[in-house]
Every structure is written in C-alpha cells, then in structure tokens.
Amino acid sequence: MKLTNKILFVFLILLVLSVTAYKIVFNSKVELIPNSFDKKTDYIYRKVSLTDTPLITLELNGRFMVHFIYSDSLFAIINGPDNLVNNYVTVEQKGNKIFIRSKIDLTKYFHPITIQFLTNKLRSVFLSGGTVASMKDFTCDSLNITLEDSTVFVSSSKIIRTNIVEKNKSMAVISKTKNASIHLYDESNLLLMLDGGEVSGTIGPKTDFGLEGNIKKNNVNRVHYGINRKEK
C-alpha cells in the first residue's frame, strides 16, 4: 500500500472514531427532543404542596390546561407524561407569588400538561405561552387577570371587581362580575357579562369586545394605538 493510501486510510479511521465519540458524548449530555410517548411513558399525577398566604399571585408560562378549583387548601396537581412533568415543568414559590413554568415549548406535543390549582385566595393571575384556563364558582372582592397569547373562561363566580389586561391575540369570557376595568391590545377578544355594575377602560383598534348583562355604566373607549405606543 502506498504511503498516500495509508495516510488516507488512517485519516478515515480517525474521522469515523471522532464522529462516533462526538455522538456518544453529545447524546449523553443533551436531549434535544424529549420523547414523551415512547413505550416506557407513564402518565402521572404530581402533587405540589404550597405555603398558604393571605393573597395568592399565580404566574403560568407554557401550554398548560389549567382548572382553578375553589378550595380551603392550597396546592397544585400536575398531570401528564412523566418525562415532561418531572423534567420540564417547574413550580416555584416566593412569598405570595407562585410560578409554574415549562422549560421547553409544549406546543410540539399533542397531549397538553393539565394542572389543577386549588385555592380560595387567588387575587392575581398571569397566563402566557398558550395557557388555556377555566375558573368556576370563585368568590372574591377583586381579581386581576393578565393574558398574553392565552385564554381564560370564568363562570358561575361572584367577583366584585375584575381587572383584565389582554395582549397577543388572547381571549377571555367573564361571567359574571359586578364591575370591571379592561385593557385589550393586539387582536384580543373579550366577552364580559356585567352584573349591575360599571365597566371602564380602553380597547385597541383590532380587538373585539362584547358586553352583556345588567349594565349600570359603560365607559370603554377604543383607541388608535397599541400598548406602549403613543397615539399619533
């Protein structure tokens, strides 16, 4: 064998070995696309106990299906494929603020993560990242709802005042609240059923706002600029 051929042969062997070694190291450290539906997948319930405080602020970021349940106890139950629930969903509490987040884009998976959040002290909720939430039979003096690319349905509840902020094609159906303050931006939608009170606020040029029920006063203005932009 000529020297040139020997060099090429050795080079090819080294190339194969280096690629193989790279793949072994790379695959052992990084899971690019977690497979939540292989033969070993189990669907689990993960119960997270939380420290009870007088007023609860909850922030959710991820493609979750959330059910708020009115309860004297405070905790969250997370259900879904074990790989996603255990490795890619985090729950953190700082004082009265609770954060539930996804480390990866859950829109890539057919089966959503479902969350049951139990409390009777929820006063502020921030939903983003494609969360779809439902709330039923809640009673409170005030509730702040902020949505970014998310959806919420509130039904059969008794809320004295609701403050609603929607951005990025969000949608909300609120039934019923006594009074409401609303701010809609970025092609958001809101259907609000008032129970003998007043509504005030602003809505953007590409938003849809429906108002029903017993309305004492409607002081909602449509503006011609988006959030954080001054009117020209």
N, C-alpha and C positions, 0 to 999 in steps of 0.2 A: 504494500500500500504506500503510495506516495505521501510525502510529508504534508502536502496541501490537503489531501483527503483525510489524513489522520487529524489534522487541526480542525477541519470541518466536522468530523465525526465527534471529536471531543466537545466541540462547541455545541453541537446539537444535544448531546447528553446533558451538558451543564444547563442548557436552556430548558430542557424538559424537567430536570430536577428543581431548578429555581422556580418555574411556574407552579409545579406541584407543591413545593414548600410554601409558596405565597398563598395558594388557595387554601392550604390547611390552616395557616395562621390567620388569614383573613376571615375564613368561615367560622373559625372557633371564637373570634372576638366580636364579630358583627352579625346581627340578624337583620338583614335589610328588609325583608318582607315576612313578618311573623305569620305563620300558618296557623290559623285558629280553628281549622276544620279538618285536621288530619285524623287518623284512626284513633289517636290517643287523646283526643279532645274530650274534656268533661265540661258540663255546664254547672257552674257553682253559684251559691249564694254567699256573698262576703258581707258580714255584718260589721259595721264600724260604729263603735260607741263614741260619743262626743260629750264634751263638757257643757253642761247646761248653763246658759246665761240669760239675763232678762230679755234681751233683744238679739235676734239672730240675723246676720247678714250672710247670704249664701251666694257664691260665685261659681258657676259651672261653665267650663270651656271644653267642648267636644261634642261629637254626635251622640248624644245621650237621649234616651226616652225616660223622662222623669215624671214621677207621680208624687205630688205633695199630699201628705196624709195628716190630718189634724189629730194630734195625739199629745198626751201629757208627757210622754217620753221623748227623748231626743236621740236619734241615731239614723244611720243610713244603711240601706241594704242594696248591694250592687250585684246584679245578676248578668251572667254572660259566659262566653268561652273562658276556661280557666287561664289560658295563656294571656288573653287580653286583660282580664280583670286583675290578675295577680302581678303582671309585669308592666302594664302600660296605663293603669288608672291610679291616680294618686289622690289621697284625701289628707288635707292639712287644716288645722285649726289654729288661729291666732286670736286669742281673746274671744270676742263675739263673732269673728269672721271665720267662715268655713269655705275652703276652696276644694273643689273637685275638678280635676283636670285629666285630659288624655295626653300622653306623651307622643302619640302618633295620630295620623289622620284616619279616623274611624270610618270615613265615608268610603274607604276601599273595601269594607267588609259588609256583607249582606245582612248579617244579624247585628242589630244595634245593642249597645250596652244599656240595660234598663236599671233605673235607680228609684228606690222608694225612699223618700226623705220625710221623716216623721218629726213633727214639732207643732207646738201651738204658739210659738213666739217668733215666727218669721215676720220680719218687718221690711227687709230689703232683699231683692233677688236680682242678680245679673246673669243673663244667659247669653252665651256666644258660641260660635263654632258649629252651628247647626242643631242645637238642642231643641227638642220638642217636649214641652212640659204641660201638665194638666194639674189643676188645683180645684178641689171641690170641698164644700162645707167648711170653709175657713171663716173665722170671726176675728176681726181686729179693728183697731181705730184707724190705722193707716198702713198702707203697703206701697213700697217703691218698687217698680218693675222697670228694668233696663234690658233691652233686647238688641243684639247685633247678629243678624243672619240667623234668627231663631224664632220660635213660635211658642205661644202660651195660650191656654184656654182656662178661664176662671169661671166656675159655675156654682150656683146654689150657695154663694158665700155672702156674708154680711160685713162689708167694709165701709167705714165712714168716709174715708178719702183714699183715692188711688192716684199715685203719680206715675205716669207712663212715659218712657222715652224709647223710641224705636229708631233703629238705623239699619242700613244694608238689607233691604227687602224683608224685613221682619214682619210678623203678623201676630195680632192679639185679638182675642174675643173675651170681653169682660162683662160678666152678668152675675150679680148686679153690684153697683156701688152707689153710695149716696152722692158723693162729689168726686170730681176728677180734674187733674191737671195733666195735659198731654203735650208731647212734642214729637212730631213724626218727621223723619227725613229719609231720603234715599229709597223712594218707591216702597215705603212701608204701608201696611194696612192695619186698620183698627176698626172693630165693631164694638161700640160701647153702649150698654144698656143702663141708663141712669134711673135711680130710684128716688125721685122727688127732690134732687139737688141741682148743683151747678157744675158746669164744665168750662174750663178756660185753657188757653194755650195757643200754640202755633203748629201749623202743618205745612210741609214743603209742597212745591209745585207738582211733584209726581207721586203724591201719596193719596190713598183712599181712606176716607173717614166716614163711617156710618154711625148715626146716633139715634137711639130708640128709647122708649120708656117714658116715665113721668119727669119732664124736664122743667126745672124752675127757671134756669137761665143758661143760654149758650153764648159764650164769649170766646169762640175759637176763630182765629184769623189765619188765612192762607197767605204765606209769604213767598217771595220770588227768589229766595237764595237758600243755599244748603247750609248745613251745620258748619260752624267756624268760618263762614264766608260772609262778608258784609254785602248788603244789598247795593246794587249798582243804580 
